[in-house]
């Protein structure tokens, strides 16, 4: 079953994990624009559920690691080179984690799902406005249909395509770098979750539409139970980013590009395991 959604999938996984007592699930968002073509991992996030607390731990994709069979590369390349299994094993080997479960998404239908929830409200600062519109133009070209650009900055109700463009912006050398993009991805995730919690009847109505988008071994009965339980009880998640600035140095590696080079893998491993436990 193919994956068609990124941000709402985070909501689903938190609900399923809470109901089935799972501890950690790796969410992988592929940046592939074409069907049946695996791209780099645009989103790498560990979802942890423990004692009814949910944590979203984003792992920066430019983290420089050893990938078995391929040598030292950016972490996001592991998914393109060997799929979910290689990405999971790469994280486990480099940082002594014990990740097992995962879900893979792409962003082709993210916009449609966000639109199903009525769009989301985000504060668009003046500086990022132009970059968001560039991504909207790119998405319009790839889809072959006209899409509405942003006409101003400030607090806006974004359509699905506008929200997707906002989450994709990354401009090296500016305040809209990789760290900032991770925060934007989480802002959109939380906005979708918040809307679902406040509009329970609409969220439940859309459950049948969401099911075909899920690549998971959870059966429909447990899925529906998890969905209902989350909407009634679950609190919004706490978010964090790995690695933090004191754990790496920015380096340019020939043939690889600008990377986040870990200073001490033992210390970094302890930090990541503590974050996702």
C-alpha positions, 0 to 999 in steps of 0.5 A, spaced: 500 500 500 503 506 497 504 512 502 501 519 500 501 523 506 506 526 511 504 530 516 497 527 518 501 520 518 505 523 524 498 524 528 496 517 526 502 514 528 502 517 535 495 515 536 497 508 534 503 508 539 499 510 544 493 505 544 498 499 542 503 501 547 509 502 542 515 506 544 518 508 538 517 509 531 521 512 525 517 516 521 521 517 514 519 522 509 521 521 502 523 527 497 521 523 491 516 527 486 515 521 482 511 514 483 515 508 484 522 512 485 525 513 492 528 519 493 533 522 499 529 522 506 527 529 507 524 528 514 527 523 519 523 523 525 523 519 531 516 518 535 516 516 542 510 515 546 511 513 554 506 514 559 501 518 555 507 523 553 508 524 546 515 526 543 517 528 536 525 528 535 527 530 528 534 528 526 537 533 521 538 530 515 545 533 513 548 529 519 554 526 517 554 518 518 557 511 516 553 508 511 554 500 511 556 499 504 557 506 501 562 509 506 561 516 509 555 520 507 549 524 509 544 521 513 538 522 508 542 518 503 541 512 506 534 511 504 535 513 497 541 507 497 537 502 501 530 504 503 527 504 510 532 498 512 538 501 511 536 508 514 534 504 520 540 500 521 544 506 519 541 510 525 542 504 530 549 503 528 552 510 528 548 512 535 546 505 538 539 506 538 534 500 537 529 502 532 525 497 529 518 500 527 518 505 521 513 508 516 515 511 510 511 517 507 512 522 501 509 529 500 504 527 493 498 528 497 499 532 503 496 538 500 489 534 499 489 531 506 491 538 509 485 541 505 480 535 508 481 538 515 480 545 512 487 548 511 491 550 517 493 557 520 500 559 520 504 565 521 508 567 515 514 572 516 515 577 511 522 574 509 520 567 507 514 569 503 518 569 496 521 563 498 514 559 499 511 562 493 517 559 489 516 552 491 508 553 490 510 555 483 514 548 482 509 544 485 504 547 480 509 546 474 510 538 477 502 537 478 500 541 471 495 545 475 495 553 477 496 553 484 494 560 489 501 563 491 501 567 498 499 574 497 501 577 503 505 575 510 502 575 517 497 570 520 494 566 514 490 560 513 494 556 508 491 551 503 494 544 503 499 546 497 501 552 500 502 549 507 507 544 503 511 549 500 512 552 507 514 546 510 519 545 504 523 551 504 530 551 506 535 556 504 542 555 505 546 561 509 539 564 511 535 564 517 531 559 513 536 553 513 535 546 515 534 547 523 528 552 521 525 547 516 525 542 521 521 547 526 516 549 520 515 541 519 513 541 526 509 547 526 505 544 521 504 537 524 502 541 530 497 545 527 494 539 523 493 535 530 490 541 533 485 542 528 483 535 528 482 535 536 478 541 536 474 538 530 473 531 532 467 530 528 470 532 521 476 528 523 472 521 524 468 523 518 475 523 514 477 516 517 475 512 511 479 516 506 485 516 511 486 508 511 488 507 504 494 512 505 497 508 510 502 503 510 502 499 516 500 492 519 495 495 524 488 493 522 482 497 521 479 496 528 485 498 532 486 504 527 479 506 528 480 505 536 486 509 536 484 515 532 478 515 537 482 515 543 487 520 541 482 525 539 478 524 546 485 524 550 491 525 547 495 532 549 499 535 543 506 533 542 513 535 545 518 537 539 526 537 539 531 536 534 538 532 534 543 533 534 544 540 537 549 545 536 554 543 541 554 536 538 557 537 531 561 542 527 559 545 520 564 542 515 564 541 507 566 534 504 568 533 497 563 530 493 558 530 499 557 538 500 556 541 507 554 536 513 553 536 520 560 532 522 559 529 529 564 531 534 563 525 539 559 519 537 559 516 544 556 523 547 551 524 541 549 517 542 547 518 549 544 524 547 539 521 542 537 515 546 536 520 552 531 524 547 527 518 545 527 514 551 
